[in-house]
Amino acid sequence: MTVRKPVIAFCSLVFLIVTFLWPAAALAVQGHGGAEGLVAHQIGHGLFILGLSYLFYNIKLARFNKPGWFEFKAFLWMLFLWNLLTFTGHLMKEFVDSGKFAKIAGHVAYMSIDGPWDLLFYLTRLDHLLLVPAFFLLLLALRKWRGQA
């Protein structure tokens, strides 16, 4: 049994060294490939929306109103809106003409906006404007709850 600990430690060290010396690309955007990938992803957004709706309902029934709950409810609403926005953007991407995107070195550099449809699609790509403040609200709620303990 005492032999196992050094072996596990050695293997862990080798794993960490290999991971840091030969990292793979960590891309921020993941392609799903084919229609089935998009459908599965959209189902995930739908289930997330249903889960948030269930949470809203239970919070309303419990009538939580102590410090931190306002921020938490705002966080949930922003997540709900983010899911709707992202769901819409994924769906719209299937209908946007690929000629509207200009690529430089294989990456999309800009998009030409020729009407309200294009503008709406562009706005769906700015989902971080909802997500970042949402997590800030979660942080505020957690801080208030920590102070109550």
N, C-alpha and C positions, 0 to 999 in steps of 0.2 A: 503494500500500500504506500509506503514512503517513496517508492520509485515513481509512482504515478504523478505526484505533485511536480517534480522537476520536469517530467516529460510534458505535462500540460503547460507549464510555464514556458518551456522552450518553444513549443508549438505556437503558443500565443505570441511570443516575441517574434518568431519568424513570420507569422501572419501579419503582425503590425508593420514590420519592416517592409515586407513585400507590398502591402497596401500603400504605404507612403512613398516607396520608391517607384512603383509602376502604377500610378493611379489612372483610372479610365476617365473619359470625359464625363463631367456631370452637367448635362444639358438641362436648361430650365424648362424646355418645352418637350413634351413626349408625344410622338406620333403614335396613333393607335393602329393604323393600317387596316384598310378595307372598311366596308360598311359595318361589319359585325363589331369592330372595335369601337366605332362611334356609338352604335346602339347600346353596347354594354356600358359605355361611359355615360351616356345620357340616362340610362336606367339608374346609374349610381347617383346622378344629380336628382332624379325624381325621388329616389328613396331618401336622400338627404333632406329634401323638401318635406316629405311625409314625416320624417323623424322630427324635424324642427316644429312642424305643425302639432304633432303629438305633445312635444315639450311645452309649446305655447299653451295648449289646452290644460295640461296639468298644472302649470304655473298659475294660470288664471283661476283654476279651481282652488288651489291652495292659498290664494290671495297673499302671496309674499309681498311685503312692502317695507321690510327693514332695509337698512343701509346696504348698498351693493346690488340689490335686486333690480333697481332701475337701470343701472349700467349693464347688468347681465341681460335684461330683456332687450335693451338697445343693441347689444352684441348679437343676440339671436336674430333680431329683425334685419340687421345688416348682413348676417350670413344668409338669411332667407333671400334678401334682394340680390346678394352676390350669386346665389345659385340660379335664380331666375335670369339674371343678366348673362351668366356664363352659359346656361342652357341655350338661351337665345343666340348667343354668339357662335356656339358650336353648330347649331342648326343653320344659321345664316352663312357660315363659311362654306357650306356645301353648294351654295348658289352664287357666290361672289366670283366674278370672272378673274381667273388667275393672271390675266394681262394687266390688271390694276396694280400689281405688286412689282416693284423694281428690286432686283437682287444685285448685291455687290459681294463678290467673293462667296457666293452661295448662300448668303443670308439676306433676308428681306430688309431693305434699307428704308423704303417708304412705300406709301400706297396713294394712288391718285383718287381723290374723292370728287365724284361728278354729280352727286345728288343726295337726297335725304336717306336713301337706302344704304349708300356707301358710308354716310356719316354715322348712321345708327350702327352699322357693323363695326366701324372704327371705335365707337364709344364702348362697344361690348368688349373690346380688347383692353380697355382700361380698368379691368376688374380690380386691380390692386388699390384703386382709389376708394373702394368699399371695404376690401379685406384688411388693409393695414389699420384704418381707424377702428374696425370691428375688434381686432385683437388688442388694440389699446384700451377699448372699453372693457374687454375681458380682464385685462391687467388691473384696471381700476377696481372692478368688482372683486377680484381676488384679494387685492390689498385691503379693501374695506372688510371683507370677511375674515381676513387674517387678524385684523385689529379687534374683532369681536371675540375671538377664541380665548 
